[in-house]
């Protein structure tokens, strides 16, 4: 449907036609502290999100006290994008979907692994390892500041960058090293949507003497038994992942201006570029990790559990504690223009209410392209991954996603 530029998917009256529940994976929630009827209310909220027509594909995994209580998908892998009228291909709960900015949290863990191995410290200067980063006074920037969006490089120092530039790693690193800082005092937080990830990745390459794909595989994917985690998608796996779609109303000013400031390109172009070979073949540490909801949730469950999963230690408890420690007080972010509090990896929860629901100050996670959500809440013994492929500026998309988060936190009350 394309009425006055409003893009929606066709939603069947009977949602069972596009629903896939992995019953074998889901544990009975009763003995896990989930409130009676809580799972039904969560799924009802997800169904209402799907009924908006703004999300062609949604996958969800929720873990409570270490066990999966929901592993589900709704929507289509192919054949039901906005305006499409093709044969529908059902969506599997294990489909890989782009994490977009939620990639930052996982890429940051590679730096924390280097710190655990005593190859660097978070309070070392970035320029100690990447000397050219010292240009324009950036010699003062620490690794901790870089991971917490305080390195002063929220944007590339060029206007209207072409998305194909993402494929040219050395050029991206060079541009960012030469960039003058957003804040010469490095006191202001300014969200680094894609930029900071290239410096993070260059740290891993130079200090760890390992390429990013190998580090991701050896340090996280293999120890956690993850089947789908990867930077981008190789051609042979692309048929397994749904495309990303622009949905809802056509973005207009001031949304277009904000998107261009944060992303470097306008909203619609960013969505389109995410389906291109240039994006899928590149390594974009802050933006193009692909994973299934189960794999993403396993990472956050490991973090919630102090670095272990299924009895195997992946990171030390001290490393996890350092990764979730706040950097500075909450402040209005210089790029997002909303109050945010970061750790050197994550977007943090707040009291009385925050990104991860009410009374969520202990929670940590990351948002990807507005509606991809991955988080853990130790006080609730909860870990969640909600992945989707509809990118929309419609207020309904955000409101309905907030209702899903609210349903999850109400169903899973704080245990400690």
VENZI-V857379 format. One line per field, one symbol per residue. psi: psi as a letter, one per 20 degrees, with the letter a starting at -180 (. if undefined). A space follows every 10 residues. Layout:
BEGIN
psi = ???
END
This chain:
BEGIN
psi = pnokjopqqp oqgoihhkpo pnhhhpqpig jjjpqpiggh hghhhghhgh iijiohppqp ppppkiqpip orqpaqgqjk rpiqmrpppq pqijppqpic iihghghhhh hhhhghjkir qhjqqhihhn hiiiqkjjii prhgggikkk ijliqqkqql qphihhingh ggggghhipq qgohilhppo pnghghhhhg hhgggggilq qghgggghhg gghilpiipq oapqhiihii pqrqqprbqp prpighgggh ggihrrghhg gghiiqhhgh ironhjikpq qrhggghhgh ggghkkjqpk jppgqqhhgg hhhjpqorrp ropighkqpq pqrlhqpqrr qiqahkaqlk hiqqbqqplh jppprqnhhi lpqqpoqrjp oqjphhgggh hhhggghghh hnrpi.
END
